[in-house]
Amino acid sequence: MLPKSDWAQLIPHAGTMCLLDAVQAWDERTIHAISESHVRADNPLRGTQGLHAVHLAEYGAQAMAVHGALQARAHASREVRPGRLVSLRDVQLFEEYIDRLDGHLDVHAECLYADDGGAQYAFRVEHRGRLLASGRAAVIHPVI
């Protein structure tokens, strides 16, 4: 397990906007992170009615960012590159609000394709083995 202190400085999400708490496992293609930020009152995505499940796409996107950063760190020849989320596809939500779910969320992402220009991932978010959200996301690495 990798605590947030091990990888948080590698991604642009900071403070309460860094929604993931730890990385349970990762390899060349996949990452499994956990989070309890969905129940926190200071979650920046929370609305007046609670935290809508649509925001689980951001949890998936952050898992993608952490995976890319860990990959870059593991391969010292690669640099950690900023990414921009440009597409969400086939997103399915199986719960309306998630802030009432106790315990942690399991956030999984699998890299489907990656090159110097960007990456495509499939993601899913579960709570106690029950699927809350799934989809695919694409990120580009803008030329700076």
C-alpha positions in Angstrom: 0.0 0.0 0.0 1.2 3.5 -0.8 0.0 6.3 1.5 -1.0 9.7 0.0 2.2 11.2 1.3 4.1 8.9 -1.2 2.4 10.2 -4.4 0.4 13.3 -3.7 3.2 15.7 -4.8 3.2 14.0 -8.2 -0.3 15.1 -9.2 -1.8 18.6 -9.5 -4.8 17.9 -7.2 -4.0 19.4 -3.8 -5.7 19.9 -0.4 -9.3 18.7 -0.2 -9.4 18.3 -4.0 -7.0 15.4 -3.7 -9.8 12.9 -3.3 -7.9 9.6 -3.0 -6.4 8.5 0.3 -4.1 5.6 -0.6 -3.1 3.3 -3.4 -3.8 -0.3 -2.5 -2.0 -1.8 -5.5 -0.8 -0.9 -9.0 1.1 -2.4 -11.9 1.9 -1.5 -15.5 -1.8 -1.4 -16.5 -3.9 -1.0 -13.4 -4.4 0.9 -10.2 -6.6 0.3 -7.2 -7.0 3.3 -4.9 -9.2 3.9 -1.9 -11.0 6.9 -0.6 -13.2 8.1 2.3 -13.4 11.7 1.0 -17.0 11.1 -0.1 -18.2 11.3 3.5 -16.1 14.4 4.4 -18.1 17.6 4.9 -15.2 19.6 3.3 -15.4 17.6 0.0 -15.2 20.4 -2.6 -17.6 18.6 -5.0 -20.4 18.3 -2.4 -23.6 20.2 -3.3 -26.4 21.2 -1.0 -28.1 17.8 -1.4 -24.9 15.9 -0.9 -22.2 14.4 -3.2 -23.8 13.3 -6.5 -22.5 10.1 -8.1 -21.5 11.9 -11.3 -18.5 13.1 -9.4 -17.2 9.5 -9.2 -15.8 10.2 -12.7 -13.4 12.6 -11.0 -12.3 9.9 -8.6 -11.6 7.7 -11.7 -9.7 10.5 -13.3 -7.6 11.1 -10.2 -6.7 7.4 -10.1 -5.6 7.8 -13.8 -3.4 10.7 -12.8 -1.8 8.8 -9.9 -1.2 5.8 -12.1 0.5 7.9 -14.8 2.6 9.6 -12.2 3.6 6.3 -10.6 4.5 4.9 -14.0 6.7 7.9 -14.8 8.4 7.7 -11.4 9.0 3.9 -11.9 10.5 4.6 -15.3 13.0 7.4 -14.5 13.3 8.1 -18.3 9.6 9.3 -18.3 8.6 12.7 -16.9 5.4 13.3 -15.0 3.3 15.2 -17.5 0.2 17.3 -16.8 -2.9 16.0 -18.4 -6.3 17.4 -19.3 -9.4 15.3 -19.1 -11.0 15.6 -22.6 -13.6 12.8 -22.8 -15.9 10.7 -20.7 -17.6 7.8 -22.4 -20.0 5.0 -21.5 -20.4 6.4 -18.0 -22.9 4.5 -15.9 -24.1 5.5 -12.5 -25.8 3.0 -10.1 -26.4 5.3 -7.2 -27.6 8.9 -7.0 -25.8 10.3 -4.0 -22.8 8.6 -2.4 -22.0 10.7 0.7 -24.3 8.5 2.8 -22.2 5.4 2.1 -20.0 4.5 5.1 -16.5 3.1 4.8 -14.2 3.6 1.9 -14.7 3.6 -1.9 -12.6 1.3 -4.1 -11.4 3.2 -7.2 -10.0 1.1 -10.1 -8.6 2.3 -13.3 -7.1 0.3 -16.2 -4.9 1.8 -18.9 -6.3 0.8 -22.3 -3.9 2.9 -24.3 -1.1 5.4 -23.6 1.4 7.3 -25.7 3.2 10.7 -25.5 0.0 12.5 -26.5 -2.3 11.1 -23.9 -4.1 8.0 -22.5 -7.4 6.2 -22.4 -8.5 4.4 -19.3 -11.5 2.4 -18.1 -12.5 3.1 -14.5 -14.9 1.8 -12.0 -15.8 2.8 -8.4 -17.2 0.3 -5.9 -18.4 0.3 -2.4 -18.3 -3.0 -0.5 -18.2 -4.9 -3.7 -21.1 -3.1 -5.3 -20.6 -1.2 -8.5 -21.4 2.6 -8.1 -20.0 3.9 -11.4 -18.0 2.9 -14.4 -16.9 4.4 -17.7 -14.0 5.3 -19.9 -12.0 8.5 -19.9 -9.4 10.1 -22.1 -6.6 12.5 -21.2 -4.3 14.5 -23.4 -0.9 15.8 -22.5 -0.9 19.4 -23.9 2.3 20.7 -25.5 3.8 23.2 -23.1 
